[in-house]
Amino acid sequence: MAKNDAQGSTQRSAPGKPASSWRARLVRDLEGDVLEIGVGSGANLPYYARAGRLWAIEPYADSADKARRVAATLALPVTIDVAPAEKLPYPDNSFDCAVSSLVFCSVNSPQAALAELARVLRPGGTLHMVEHVRPANALLGALFQAVTPVWSRVAHNCHLDRTTVQTLRDAGWRVTVEDCRNVFVQLTAHPPAPVEPAPSSQR
Ligand SMILES: C[S@@+](CC[C@H](N)C(=O)[O-])C[C@H]1O[C@@H](n2cnc3c(N)ncnc32)[C@H](O)[C@@H]1O
Protein backbone atom coordinates (compact mmCIF):
# COMPACT_ATOMS: atom_id res chain seq x y z
CA MET A 1 0.00 0.00 0.00
CA ALA A 2 1.33 3.43 -0.85
CA LYS A 3 1.05 5.92 1.98
CA ASN A 4 -2.30 7.75 1.83
CA ASP A 5 -2.57 6.89 -1.83
CA ALA A 6 -5.86 5.31 -2.75
CA GLN A 7 -4.81 4.87 -6.37
CA GLY A 8 -1.27 3.59 -5.80
CA SER A 9 0.36 0.63 -7.47
CA THR A 10 -1.42 -1.94 -5.30
CA GLN A 11 -4.31 -3.64 -7.05
CA ARG A 12 -7.63 -3.00 -5.44
CA SER A 13 -10.69 -5.22 -5.41
CA ALA A 14 -13.17 -2.41 -4.76
CA PRO A 15 -12.99 1.28 -3.95
CA GLY A 16 -11.66 1.71 -0.43
CA LYS A 17 -10.94 -2.00 -0.02
CA PRO A 18 -7.40 -3.31 -0.47
CA ALA A 19 -7.04 -6.19 -2.91
CA SER A 20 -5.68 -9.58 -1.97
CA SER A 21 -2.06 -8.52 -2.57
CA TRP A 22 -2.21 -6.86 0.86
CA ARG A 23 -2.79 -10.30 2.32
CA ALA A 24 0.34 -11.59 0.59
CA ARG A 25 2.39 -8.67 1.90
CA LEU A 26 1.06 -9.23 5.39
CA VAL A 27 1.97 -12.92 5.78
CA ARG A 28 4.24 -14.17 2.99
CA ASP A 29 7.55 -13.54 4.82
CA LEU A 30 6.53 -14.81 8.25
CA GLU A 31 8.60 -17.77 9.45
CA GLY A 32 8.49 -20.31 12.25
CA ASP A 33 5.45 -21.01 14.38
CA VAL A 34 2.73 -18.52 13.42
CA LEU A 35 -0.63 -17.76 15.04
CA GLU A 36 -3.44 -16.04 13.16
CA ILE A 37 -6.35 -14.71 15.21
CA GLY A 38 -9.85 -14.33 13.78
CA VAL A 39 -8.95 -16.36 10.70
CA GLY A 40 -12.54 -16.21 9.40
CA SER A 41 -12.97 -18.40 6.36
CA GLY A 42 -9.22 -18.57 5.80
CA ALA A 43 -8.63 -15.85 3.22
CA ASN A 44 -5.01 -15.32 4.32
CA LEU A 45 -4.06 -18.98 4.42
CA PRO A 46 -2.90 -19.39 0.79
CA TYR A 47 -0.44 -16.51 1.23
CA TYR A 48 1.76 -18.02 3.95
CA ALA A 49 4.82 -18.83 1.85
CA ARG A 50 7.50 -19.37 4.52
CA ALA A 51 5.76 -20.29 7.78
CA GLY A 52 6.87 -23.54 9.35
CA ARG A 53 3.53 -24.25 10.97
CA LEU A 54 0.36 -22.26 11.45
CA TRP A 55 -2.19 -22.21 14.23
CA ALA A 56 -5.33 -20.13 13.85
CA ILE A 57 -8.26 -19.30 16.06
CA GLU A 58 -11.76 -18.26 15.14
CA PRO A 59 -14.68 -17.88 17.56
CA TYR A 60 -17.32 -19.10 15.09
CA ALA A 61 -17.31 -22.84 14.39
CA ASP A 62 -18.85 -22.51 10.92
CA SER A 63 -16.14 -20.05 9.82
CA ALA A 64 -13.48 -22.29 11.37
CA ASP A 65 -14.80 -25.20 9.28
CA LYS A 66 -14.51 -23.09 6.11
CA ALA A 67 -10.93 -22.19 7.03
CA ARG A 68 -10.15 -25.87 7.63
CA ARG A 69 -11.36 -26.64 4.11
CA VAL A 70 -8.96 -24.03 2.71
CA ALA A 71 -6.15 -25.35 4.93
CA ALA A 72 -6.73 -28.87 3.60
CA THR A 73 -5.68 -27.70 0.13
CA LEU A 74 -2.30 -26.39 1.34
CA ALA A 75 1.06 -28.02 2.03
CA LEU A 76 1.42 -25.91 5.18
CA PRO A 77 0.50 -27.73 8.41
CA VAL A 78 -2.43 -25.78 9.89
CA THR A 79 -4.35 -26.27 13.13
CA ILE A 80 -7.56 -24.28 13.55
CA ASP A 81 -9.12 -23.95 16.99
CA VAL A 82 -12.45 -22.41 17.94
CA ALA A 83 -11.64 -19.73 20.51
CA PRO A 84 -11.75 -15.96 21.00
CA ALA A 85 -8.62 -13.80 20.87
CA GLU A 86 -9.32 -12.77 24.47
CA LYS A 87 -8.69 -16.34 25.72
CA LEU A 88 -6.13 -18.08 23.55
CA PRO A 89 -5.89 -21.84 24.14
CA TYR A 90 -2.08 -21.94 23.98
CA PRO A 91 0.72 -21.90 26.55
CA ASP A 92 2.93 -18.87 27.14
CA ASN A 93 5.77 -18.30 24.62
CA SER A 94 4.29 -20.50 21.88
CA PHE A 95 4.70 -18.45 18.69
CA ASP A 96 7.30 -16.55 16.67
CA CYS A 97 4.73 -14.33 14.96
CA ALA A 98 1.06 -13.46 15.25
CA VAL A 99 -1.26 -12.09 12.59
CA SER A 100 -4.50 -10.14 12.78
CA SER A 101 -6.29 -8.90 9.69
CA LEU A 102 -9.49 -6.91 10.09
CA VAL A 103 -10.13 -8.45 13.52
CA PHE A 104 -9.43 -5.75 16.11
CA CYS A 105 -12.50 -3.83 14.92
CA SER A 106 -14.61 -6.76 16.12
CA VAL A 107 -13.03 -8.24 19.24
CA ASN A 108 -14.95 -7.57 22.45
CA SER A 109 -11.85 -6.41 24.31
CA PRO A 110 -8.84 -5.18 22.31
CA GLN A 111 -6.88 -4.84 25.58
CA ALA A 112 -7.53 -8.45 26.61
CA ALA A 113 -6.67 -9.70 23.11
CA LEU A 114 -3.37 -7.77 23.18
CA ALA A 115 -2.53 -9.16 26.61
CA GLU A 116 -3.11 -12.68 25.29
CA LEU A 117 -1.00 -12.05 22.19
CA ALA A 118 1.83 -10.70 24.36
CA ARG A 119 1.58 -13.81 26.53
CA VAL A 120 1.77 -16.35 23.69
CA LEU A 121 4.49 -14.63 21.65
CA ARG A 122 8.04 -15.81 22.31
CA PRO A 123 10.70 -13.27 23.27
CA GLY A 124 11.46 -11.28 20.11
CA GLY A 125 8.13 -12.31 18.60
CA THR A 126 6.17 -9.89 16.43
CA LEU A 127 2.55 -9.05 15.72
CA HIS A 128 1.58 -8.23 12.12
CA MET A 129 -1.66 -6.42 11.51
CA VAL A 130 -3.86 -4.92 8.86
CA GLU A 131 -6.78 -3.18 10.50
CA HIS A 132 -9.25 -0.45 9.68
CA VAL A 133 -9.24 2.36 12.21
CA ARG A 134 -11.06 5.57 13.04
CA PRO A 135 -10.25 8.18 10.37
CA ALA A 136 -7.71 10.81 11.42
CA ASN A 137 -9.90 13.55 9.95
CA ALA A 138 -11.92 14.97 12.85
CA LEU A 139 -15.19 15.27 10.95
CA LEU A 140 -14.96 11.80 9.44
CA GLY A 141 -13.88 10.40 12.81
CA ALA A 142 -16.97 11.86 14.47
CA LEU A 143 -19.16 10.48 11.67
CA PHE A 144 -17.65 6.97 11.98
CA GLN A 145 -18.13 7.16 15.75
CA ALA A 146 -21.75 8.23 15.34
CA VAL A 147 -22.68 5.34 13.05
CA THR A 148 -20.74 2.67 14.95
CA PRO A 149 -23.51 1.78 17.48
CA VAL A 150 -25.85 0.85 14.62
CA TRP A 151 -23.17 -0.51 12.29
CA SER A 152 -21.71 -2.82 14.93
CA ARG A 153 -25.14 -4.40 15.45
CA VAL A 154 -25.61 -5.25 11.77
CA ALA A 155 -21.94 -5.99 10.98
CA HIS A 156 -20.93 -8.64 13.52
CA ASN A 157 -19.60 -6.26 16.18
CA CYS A 158 -17.44 -4.32 13.69
CA HIS A 159 -16.51 -0.93 15.17
CA LEU A 160 -15.58 1.82 12.70
CA ASP A 161 -14.11 4.07 15.38
CA ARG A 162 -11.41 1.98 17.01
CA THR A 163 -8.04 3.69 17.46
CA THR A 164 -6.13 0.41 17.30
CA VAL A 165 -2.64 1.90 16.80
CA GLN A 166 -3.08 4.01 19.93
CA THR A 167 -4.54 1.03 21.81
CA LEU A 168 -1.37 -0.92 21.04
CA ARG A 169 0.85 1.94 22.17
CA ASP A 170 -1.20 2.47 25.34
CA ALA A 171 -0.67 -1.23 26.13
CA GLY A 172 3.11 -0.78 25.79
CA TRP A 173 3.58 -2.31 22.36
CA ARG A 174 6.30 -0.84 20.12
CA VAL A 175 4.53 -0.10 16.85
CA THR A 176 5.97 0.45 13.38
CA VAL A 177 3.33 1.61 10.92
CA GLU A 178 4.36 0.02 7.63
CA ASP A 179 1.65 1.57 5.55
CA CYS A 180 -1.51 3.58 5.81
CA ARG A 181 -4.20 4.03 3.20
CA ASN A 182 -7.51 5.69 3.90
CA VAL A 183 -8.69 3.96 7.08
CA PHE A 184 -6.50 0.87 6.56
CA VAL A 185 -3.25 0.54 8.53
CA GLN A 186 -0.58 -2.13 8.16
CA LEU A 187 1.80 -2.40 11.09
CA THR A 188 4.34 -4.53 12.87
CA ALA A 189 4.43 -4.46 16.68
CA HIS A 190 6.64 -5.81 19.45
CA PRO A 191 5.00 -6.60 22.79
CA PRO A 192 6.04 -4.94 26.02
CA ALA A 193 8.61 -6.83 28.08
CA PRO A 194 6.90 -9.11 30.58
CA VAL A 195 6.75 -7.72 34.08
CA GLU A 196 9.11 -9.74 36.31
CA PRO A 197 7.66 -10.69 39.68
CA ALA A 198 9.30 -8.71 42.48
CA PRO A 199 11.89 -10.81 44.36
CA SER A 200 10.43 -12.02 47.61
CA SER A 201 12.19 -10.44 50.58
CA GLN A 202 14.05 -13.02 52.66
CA ARG A 203 14.77 -12.35 56.28
C1 LIG B 1 -13.88 -9.00 8.93
S1 LIG B 1 -13.61 -10.64 9.46
C2 LIG B 1 -11.90 -10.89 8.98
C3 LIG B 1 -11.59 -12.35 8.77
C4 LIG B 1 -10.15 -12.63 8.35
N1 LIG B 1 -9.20 -12.24 9.38
C5 LIG B 1 -9.82 -11.95 7.06
O1 LIG B 1 -8.88 -11.12 7.01
O2 LIG B 1 -10.49 -12.24 6.06
C6 LIG B 1 -13.48 -10.47 11.25
C7 LIG B 1 -13.15 -11.78 11.91
O3 LIG B 1 -12.91 -11.53 13.31
C8 LIG B 1 -13.49 -12.60 14.01
N2 LIG B 1 -13.68 -12.22 15.41
C9 LIG B 1 -14.70 -11.49 15.95
N3 LIG B 1 -14.55 -11.41 17.29
C10 LIG B 1 -13.42 -12.09 17.59
C11 LIG B 1 -12.75 -12.38 18.81
N4 LIG B 1 -13.20 -11.93 19.98
N5 LIG B 1 -11.63 -13.13 18.75
C12 LIG B 1 -11.15 -13.56 17.56
N6 LIG B 1 -11.74 -13.33 16.38
C13 LIG B 1 -12.87 -12.60 16.39
C14 LIG B 1 -14.78 -12.85 13.27
O4 LIG B 1 -15.37 -14.07 13.61
C15 LIG B 1 -14.30 -12.79 11.84
O5 LIG B 1 -13.80 -14.02 11.41
The ligand as a MOL file (V3000), in Angstrom:
LIG
                    3D

  0  0  0     0  0            999 V3000
M  V30 BEGIN CTAB
M  V30 COUNTS 27 29 0 0 0
M  V30 BEGIN ATOM
M  V30 1 C -13.8840 -9.0040 8.9330 0
M  V30 2 S -13.6070 -10.6400 9.4620 0 CHG=1
M  V30 3 C -11.9040 -10.8900 8.9800 0
M  V30 4 C -11.5950 -12.3530 8.7730 0
M  V30 5 C -10.1480 -12.6290 8.3520 0
M  V30 6 N -9.2020 -12.2390 9.3790 0
M  V30 7 C -9.8200 -11.9500 7.0570 0
M  V30 8 O -8.8780 -11.1240 7.0150 0
M  V30 9 O -10.4910 -12.2430 6.0650 0 CHG=-1
M  V30 10 C -13.4770 -10.4700 11.2510 0
M  V30 11 C -13.1520 -11.7780 11.9130 0
M  V30 12 O -12.9090 -11.5340 13.3120 0
M  V30 13 C -13.4860 -12.5960 14.0130 0
M  V30 14 N -13.6840 -12.2220 15.4130 0
M  V30 15 C -14.6970 -11.4940 15.9540 0
M  V30 16 N -14.5490 -11.4130 17.2940 0
M  V30 17 C -13.4190 -12.0860 17.5920 0
M  V30 18 C -12.7460 -12.3800 18.8150 0
M  V30 19 N -13.1990 -11.9330 19.9770 0
M  V30 20 N -11.6280 -13.1280 18.7530 0
M  V30 21 C -11.1480 -13.5610 17.5580 0
M  V30 22 N -11.7380 -13.3250 16.3840 0
M  V30 23 C -12.8710 -12.5980 16.3930 0
M  V30 24 C -14.7790 -12.8470 13.2740 0
M  V30 25 O -15.3710 -14.0680 13.6120 0
M  V30 26 C -14.2980 -12.7890 11.8430 0
M  V30 27 O -13.8000 -14.0160 11.4060 0
M  V30 END ATOM
M  V30 BEGIN BOND
M  V30 1 1 1 2
M  V30 2 1 2 3
M  V30 3 1 2 10
M  V30 4 1 3 4
M  V30 5 1 4 5
M  V30 6 1 5 6
M  V30 7 1 5 7
M  V30 8 2 7 8
M  V30 9 1 7 9
M  V30 10 1 10 11
M  V30 11 1 11 12
M  V30 12 1 11 26
M  V30 13 1 12 13
M  V30 14 1 13 14
M  V30 15 1 13 24
M  V30 16 1 14 15
M  V30 17 1 14 23
M  V30 18 2 15 16
M  V30 19 1 16 17
M  V30 20 1 17 18
M  V30 21 2 17 23
M  V30 22 1 18 19
M  V30 23 2 18 20
M  V30 24 1 20 21
M  V30 25 2 21 22
M  V30 26 1 22 23
M  V30 27 1 24 25
M  V30 28 1 24 26
M  V30 29 1 26 27
M  V30 END BOND
M  V30 END CTAB
M  END
